[in-house]
């Protein structure tokens, strides 16, 4: 068992070297990384590349799976205890997106102390990252700019408490087969992530906490399964558990919620609890995950189920969450599933009303956040209008015009298929229901109607009667931008309407890229075994930063020009021994 995973071969020298490189400005050359804007999730090239990565991960994930190779790695079980016999532990997930939101959370995590709603919350000795540490896909440069760089700026050197970092990989960390994740969080040299020491020896981990609490971090490869080396590792951990043990399980996704649409989603977690933890007599008191970018807590007769994926990525709504869930779901095909228990939704951040108001902001945010998507819509609608105009005017045109024209039937097929796939992309999880088909077809017909109206308006103008190719040039310069904006607003209206039926909810909020409403968990374990969860929330992240006047080694490089105002998303949650 390892008490402190931080290597002893000179971390202080490395800390002094890094502290000497404090930036004098916010220039990337000074910072050592490039602060990135939020990912424009509806950008055409990004949509294509993300869809391909997701598809490849689904088709070839087993061939890229590096977990079997990790059997050759270390198999340490770590121990984390604070100087007073208790422990402060932080949990953050879904963090590597835009700089403002990611760094706002990192900045709060790194401060020596937070005063939140009358509670004094010291900096944690242990930090757990719960998945999706980078967006949109895993690569060294993306990790450096969107994750490691901001956290290095927040806590440049290791403070006296020597906090330790453990990380769970999410689906975005898996897009390269876990290569970059292992290089960053599982390494034998320079075991530092900013001022945090990296603690784990595999993509999963077990940590003994005070008073016989245990933290188990799982890697289920995007919900597929738990590999044999991982189960063997946790079999060894289970030998240290007993009836007095209480367990926190950190998983990549809140499958207890997702099981409502896909009953098999929770199977791997249930299998782990049923076969590894339950036979020891230990109790799983808390399941925690990211993946859905909000804070939500379900409570049941024996444990708490918490989603806290608000570390930096775009906000995901809370007003669609079910008020009650059954875990495991009754209609799972697993023959040996645990006994189904009800869990009630008792807290969420942002609240239901505010989440719904955020949804209405799609009309302004979608075209502003995704100019490439608006341009794509304008191009497609321009081609559709020219095809309709050619048929309506019954003009064959010259040879050149016919070569550059697009058949109307082809454009109509592209429009309807595009709308149908948009309602339920092939890479999306869950089942395709009748509502997906109805909304997809309705969305496509709405675009055809918009194109027909645009064609009528265009034919009413004298521009169409100009000599070829002037009408096509005028359509690209005049018609394209206007119809692109109108089509984007039509998509926004569709997303808002579809969201009311539980369709394209992710796209409704991903297209807006809302940076605000962020949260993380600060957890206190007392020496007597009492565990208290403080869900720290920030209604508005900082947008402007300045170089910190405090040049002490541990001080954050950048500070917000207007102070952040953290608060509790709900009153502290106490789990008694």
N, C-alpha and C positions, 0 to 999 in steps of 0.2 A: 504494500500500500504506500502511495506517495503522499507525503504531507504537503509538499510544496513543489509543483512541477517546474518552477522557474530554475533554469540552469544557474550554476554558481561560477561559470567561467567568465566573469567580468561584466555583468549587466550594468554595474555602476559606471564603468568606463564608457559603455555604449550610451548610457543615458546622458553623461556629461557631453559626449560628442554631439548628440542630437540637440541638446539644449543650447549649444553654441551656435546653432544654425537658425535661430529665431528670425522670422521674416520681418522686414522693415516696411513692407507694403502688402497689398493683396494681390500683387502680380503673381501669376503662376510660377514664374521663374524663382520668385522668392519663397513661395509656399512649397514648391516641389511637386505639385499636382495641379490639375486644372479643375476648378469648381464647375460642375456641369449643371445645365438647366434640366428641369423635369423631362422625363422621356415623353415625346409626343406619340402616344400609343396608337393613334389612328393614322400616322404617317404611312403612305403606301408601301415604301420599301421595308419599313419596320414590320408592318402587318405581314408582308410576304415572308420575311426572314424569320420572324417569330413563329409563324405558322409552320414553316419548314422545320425549324428546330424542334418545335413541339412534336411534329409528326415523326421526325427522325428519332427523338427520344422515346416515343411510343413504340416505334417499329424495331429500333436497334438498341434500346436501353439495356437489354440483357447482355448484348455483345460488348457494350462500352462500360459495363458495371465493374468498377474497380474494388468493390467491397470484398470480393473473394481474395484479392491480392493482399488485403489489409491483415490477413491472418499472420503475415510475416512481420507486421508492425508490433510495437509494444502493446501490452495488454494491461497497463496499469489501472488501478482503481484509486482515485484521488481523494484527498481529504481536505476540506476547507473549514477552518474554525477561526473566528476572530479572537483578538487578544482578551476579550472579556468572557470567552467561552460560548458566546453566541455568534451570530453572523448576519451581516447585511448582504443581500443578493439582489442584483438587478436583472430584469428580463426585458429585452428589446428584440423586435423582429421586423422584417420587411423594411430595411433601412437604406439600401444603396441606390437612391433615386436622385432627385434634385438636391443641390447643395443646401439651399435655405432650410428645407425641412429636415434633411439628414443631420446637418450640423447643429440645428437648434436642439434636437434631441441629444446628440453627442455632447454638446456643450453643457446641458443640464446634468447628464450622467457623470461628467468629469468634475463638476464643482465639488469642493471639499464638503459642502453642506447645503441643503435646500431647506427653506422654511416654507411649508406648504399647508395652508389652512390651519395654522397653529401647531403643526407637527414639525419637529426637528428631525430631518432625515439625512444622516451622514452619508458620504460617498460609500458605495458598496465595495466590499472586499472581493466579490465575485460577480462577474458579468456574464450573462448567458445571451447569446444571439440565437434567435429561434428560427432562422431560415430566410432565404432570399436576401442574402447580404449584398446583392448586386443586381442591377437591372440595366438593359433588358436581357442580357445574356452574360454568361461567365467568360471573362477574359482577364488577363493580367492588367491591362490598361483600365478596364472598367472597374475592377476592384480597387485599383490605386486611386482613381479620380473620384469615385462615387462612394467608397467605403473606407479604405484604410487611410487615405489622405485626410478626410474630414475628422476621423477619430484621432489621428496623429496630431492634428491642429488643436483638438479639444483637450487632449492630455498628452503633452509632448514627451514627458519622461515618467519613469516609474516613481510614484510617491512612496513614502516610507511604508505604507501598508501593503505594498506590492500586490495590487489587485490582479486577479487571474481571469482569463477569458476562456469560455467554452462555446462552441458553435455547432448548431444543427444545420445540415444542408437542406435547402428548399428546392423546389422544382427549377428555379432559375439557376441555382448553383449546380444543378445536374446537367444543364444543357451541353456542357463540354465533357460529360462523363466524369465529373468531379475533379478534373485535373487541377484547375486553378484553385479550387477550394482546399485540396490537400496540400498544395504548395504554400498556401497562405496560413492555414490554421493547424496543419499537422506537419511539423518539420523538426529537425534535430538541431538546427543552428538558427541564431537570431530569433529566439522564441519570444518575440515581442510584437504587439499590435498597438502602436502608439505607446502609451504608458501601461498597457495591460500585458501581462505575460500570457502567452498561449499555452494552454494546459493539456490538451488532449493528445492521444497517440493514434487515434483513428477518427473516422467520420461520425462516430457515436462514442458515448462516454458514460461513466458512472462516477458520481461524486458523493462521498460520505459527508454529511452535514452535521451540525451539532444535535445532540439529544436524540440520536438514532433516526434523524431524517435523512433521506437519500434523494439525490437528483439523478434521474436516468434520462439521457438524451438519445433518442432513436433516429435512425436513418432508414426510412422505408422506401427509398428510391422512387419518389413521386407517387407514393401510394401503391406500389406494385406488391412488394413482399419484404419480409425480413430474411436476410441471407443466413446461411448456416454458421459462418464464422461469428456473425453478430450474436446469434442465439447462443452459441457456445460461450462467447464472452460474458453474456448476461447470466448464463447458467452458473458461471463461477461467481458472479456478483451475488446471485440469489443465495449462495451458501452462507453469506454474511448477514442475510436478512432473517428476521424472526417475528413472532407475533407482536412484539412491541415496536417494530419498525413502521415508519410512515414514509410514503414514497410520493415524490413529485415526478411526473413523467412529462418531458418536453418532446413534442412531436411536431413534424413539419406543417401539418394542416389540421384544422378543426373538423375532422371527419365525423364527429358527432352531429354537426350541423349539415354537412354535405350528404350524410346518409339519408336525409329526407328525400333527396332526388336520386341517389345511387346507394341502395341498401348495402352493397358490398364494401362501401368506402371505409367503414369502421372495422372491417374484419381483421386486418393485420394488428391493429392496436388491441382489439379484444383478445386475439390469440396470444399476444405478448403478455397481457395482464393475467389471462386465464392459465397459461402454461408456465410462466416464469415467476410471477409475483405471488399470485394467490396460493400456490402450494406451500409457500413459506409461512403463511399466516399474516404477512405484512399487509397493510392497507394502502391502497392508492388514494390519497386524499385530494390530490390536485392534478388535473391534466391541463397543460398550457400549450398554446400554439400561436403561430402567426398565420400568414397566407391570406386571410381576409383582413383588409386594412382598416380595422376599427377595434374598439374595445367592447367586449360583450362577456357577460358572465351568466352561466346557467348553474343552478344549484339543485342538488338532489339529496337523497337520504344518506349518502355515504361519501360524496365528493363534490368538488367544485370543478366546473369546466370553463376555462377562461380562454378567450381569443384576444390577443393583444398584438395585432400586426400593424401598429401605427408608428413605426420607427422612422418613416421618411417617405414611403411610397404614397401614391395618390389615394385619396380617401375612398373607401368602399362603404356603401350605405348600411344603415342599421334598421331602417323602417320596414324592411322586408323580412327581418328575422322572425322565425316562428316563436310564438310565446311559450310553447311547450314542445319538448322533443322526447322521444323514447330511445334510450341507449342501452344495449344495442337495439337497432330497429327490429320490429317483430317479423318483417318480411325478408330478413336476410336469409340467404341460402345456406349459411354455415350451420351444420347440424349440431355443433357443440357450443354454440354461442352462449355467453353468460346470460343470466336471468335479466330480462328487460326491466329497466327502472325509468320512471319519469323524471325529467329535469325541467325546471321552470326558469325562464329568462327573468332575471331580477335586476339587471343593470346593463346599460349600454352608453357608449359615447362615440359620436354625438347622440343626443337624444332623438327620439322619433320625429318630432316636429322639425328640428333643425336639419336632420338628414333629408327629410322631404323637401325642405326649402332649398337645400343644396342641389337637389335634382332639377329644380326649375331653372337653375343657373346655366343649364346646358345650352340655351339659345345664344348666350353671349360668349361662353367659354369655348365651345366646340370649334367654331371657325377661328378664334383667336389663338387657341392652343395648337391647332392642327392645320396650318396653312397648306401643307402638302396634300392633305385629304380634300380640302376645299378645291384645290387646283385639279386634282384627279376627277372630282365630281364635275367640275366645269368642263373638262376635256371630254368626258364621256357624254355629257348632255349636249355639248356642241356637236359631236359626231351624230348623236341620235337626232338632233334637230335638222342637221343637213340631210340625213337620210329621209326623214319625214317630209322635209321641204321638197326634195327631189320628186317624191311620189305625189305629193299634193299638187305641185305645179305641173306635173306630168311632162317634165323636160328630160329628154335623154341626154342633152349636153354633148360637148365634143369628146374626142378621144381622151384628152388629158383629164377632163372633169370626171369621166367614167372610171378612169384608172384610180383617181384619188377618192372616189365615193365609197361609202360603206353600205352594204345591203341593209335595208330596214329590218328584215327578218333577223339577221345576225345581231343587230344592235338590241332588238327586243329580247332575244334569247339571253344575251349577255346581261341585260338589265334585270330580267326576272330571276335568272340563276344567281346573280350576284346578291340580290335582295334575299333570296331563299337561303343561301349559305350564310349570309350575314346574321340571319335570325338564329342560326345554330351552326357555328363552324364545325367542320368534321373533327377538329382537334379538341373541341370542348367536351368536358365530361358530362355525364348524365344522359338521360334518354331524350329523344326527340318526341315531343308530344304534339297533339293536334294544334294546340295554340301556336306552336312554332311555325307550322305550315300556314295557318291562317294569317298570322301577322307578317310572315315573310312574303306571301303572295300579295297581301294588301299593301305592303311597303313598295313592292315592285310596281304594282298598278298605280300607286300614287306618283311614282317617278315618271311613268309613262304619261300620266295625265299632265304632269308639270311640263314634260317635253312637248306634248301636244299644244298646250297653252303657249309655250315659248315659240313653237313653230308658227302658230297663228300670228303672234305679235311680230315675229321676224319677217314674215311674208307681207305684213302691213307696212313695213318700212321700205324705202326706195333702195336700200343697200343690196337687197337680194337681186335687183335687176341690173346691177353693174356687170361689167364684162369679167368673165372668169380670168384669173383666180381671185379678183378683188372681193367677191362675196365671202369666200372662205377666209381671207385675211381679216376682213371686217368682223366675221363671226368669232375668230380667235381673239381679236383685240377688244371688241365691244361686248359681244354676246357672252363669251366664255366667263369673264369675271363676274358678270351679273348673275348668270344662271348658276355659276358655282356657289355663290353665296346663298341664293335661294334654295338650291339643292341641299346645301349644308344645313340650313334651317329646317328643311323638310326632314332630313335625317334626325335632327335634334327633336323635332316633334314626334317622329316615330319612336325614338328611344324613350322619350318621356312616357308615351302611351304604352309601349311594349313593357316598360319597367313596371307598370301597374299590374301586369299579368305575370311578372316574374321572368320575363324574357329580355335578354340583352341588358340585364342589370349592371353587369361588369362594364360593358361598353358605354353605358350611360354615364358612369363616373370616371372610367379610364379616359374617355374623350375630353373630360373637363380638367383632368390633372390637378385636382384640388390639393394644395399643399398644407392647408391648415388642419386643425383637429387631430393632433398627434398625441401619443401616449406611450408610456412604458410602465412596468411594474417595479416597485421597490419593496422588497420582501425582508422582513425581520424575523429571525429565528432566535428566540430567547434561550438561555441555558436550560430552562425548565421544559423546553419543547413547545412552547406557545409560538405559533406562526401567525404573523400579521402581514397582510398584503395591502400596500398603499398604491392604488392605481393613479399615477401622476399624469395629468392631462395638460395640454397647452392648446388653448382655443385658436391662437394666431401665432404662427412661427415668425421669426425675424426675417426681414428682407434686405436689410442694410447692415454691413459689418465694418468694423474698424480695427486697426491693429491695437492690441491690448497695451495699455500704458504700463501695466505690471509686467516686468521682464524677469520675474523669478522663474526658475526652471520649470516648475509644475504648472504655471499659469497658462491658460488657453491662449493660443496665438491671436485669435480674433474674438471680439466681443460684440454683441448687438448694440447698435446705436440707440435703440429703445429697449429697455430691459424686458426680458421674457417674464410672463406672469403664470407660472405653473399653479395648478389647483388639483384637487382630487376629483376624479370622475365619479366617485361614490365614496361614502364613508369607508374607513379601513375595514377589511374583512379579517376576522380572527378565527383561526382554527386551533382549538384547544388540544392538548395532548390526549 
